[in-house]
């Protein structure tokens, strides 16, 4: 059992406040005794609560479009700061590629992005930003 050895200078305390201050600075004599730190996750009444994880939703205004026809991807970002930049990604082969389309979320977390796609076939799209990734949205380009 390791004991903490402290060297005290010979100081004469004449008040109770001075003695109490010395007791607080010295800490408990036995390890594990005394009050629990208020910063500890095991403190009574302080449940360790992590910040909620940021999330994004995504929906498309069209399920099928002609090549280079406008449509919108819209959704809401939760548990992230207003004004967070969100970017559109498209799956090309096995990789997700960021497209040059991004917007900032509004005060309530909502966003709406105009999109034009030229890659014909079934396109897999998602929104990323604020350490969150939306579910995949599928849009057919004919």
N, C-alpha and C positions, 0 to 999 in steps of 0.2 A: 504494500500500500504506500503510494507516494504521498508524502506530506509536503505542502508548500511551506517553505521557510522564508520568512520575511524579516528583514532587519528594520527595526523601528528606531528612529532618532529619538533621543530623549526630549520629548515635548511635554510641556505642562499644560493640560487642558483644565480650564476653570469653569467651563460651561457644559451643560448637558448636550447642547447642540454640537460642540466640538467632539465629544465622546461618541455621539451618534454618527457623525461624519466619518470618524475613524473606523467604526464598526462597519459602515457601508463600504468603505474603501477596502477593508481587509477581507470582506466576504465571509462565507461560512467556514467554520473550522473543519468540518467533515465534508468530503466530496459527496454531492448529491443532496445535501441538506440545504435548506433555505428556499427562497421563492424561485419560481420558474420564470425565466426571461420572457418578457412580453413579446419578443420577436420569435420565440420558439413556436414551431408548428404543433407542439404537444401541450401548449398552455391550455388550461381549462377554460372553456367558453370560446376559444379561438379556433374554430374549425378551419383547417387549411383549405381554402377555396382558391382554385386556379381561375384565371381570367377565362371567360368563355371563348371558345375557338371561333375565329372568323369564318363565315360561310357565304357563298354566292349562289344565287339561282340564275337560271338562264332559260328563256323561251324564245321561239321564233314566231314571227308574224305569218310565215308561209312554210308549208311542208315541202313544196315543190315550186321552183322558179325557172325562168329561162336564163340562159347564160348572160351575165352582166346586168340582170334585172335587180333593182333595189328591193331590199326587204330589211326588217329590223330584228335585232337581237336585244331583248330587254330583260331586266330582272332587278333583284335587290341584293345588296350586300349587308349582312348583319354582323354586329360586333366588330365593326371597323370604323375608322374615322371618316367623317364626311370629306369629300374631295379626294378620296383614294382613287388612283389611276387603275383602270381595269382594261385589259388587252384581250383581243380576240385571237384564239389559236385554232389552227386547222391541222388535222392529222394527215400527214403526207407519208405514206408507207407505214413505217413503225414509229415515226417521230412526230412530236407535236411542234409545229412551226408557228411562231408569232407572226401574225399578219400586221400590216401597217394600219391598223384600226384600233384606236383606243379612245376612251372617254373618262371623265371624272364622275364619281358618284355624287349625288345631290345630298342635301342635309339629311334626308330620311334614308339615304343609302341606295336610292333607286338610280338606275342608269338606263339609257336607250341609245343604241348604236346602229347607224345605217351601214349596211353591208352589201357588197356586190361580189359575186363569185363567178369565175369563169371556168373552173375545173369541173367538167361534166361528170355526172354520176352522183353517187351518194357521198356527201361531204359530212364529216364528223367535225363539229365545232364545239369549243368550250371557251369560257371566260376565266382569266386568271388575274389576280391582283390582291394586295393586302394579305399575302400569305394564305390565300384561299383559292380553291379551284372549283368551278361549277360542274354540275353533271353534264354529260355530253348531249348535244342537240344535233339532230340529223336533218339535213336539208338536201333534197334531190335537185340537181341542176340538169336541165334537159336542153 
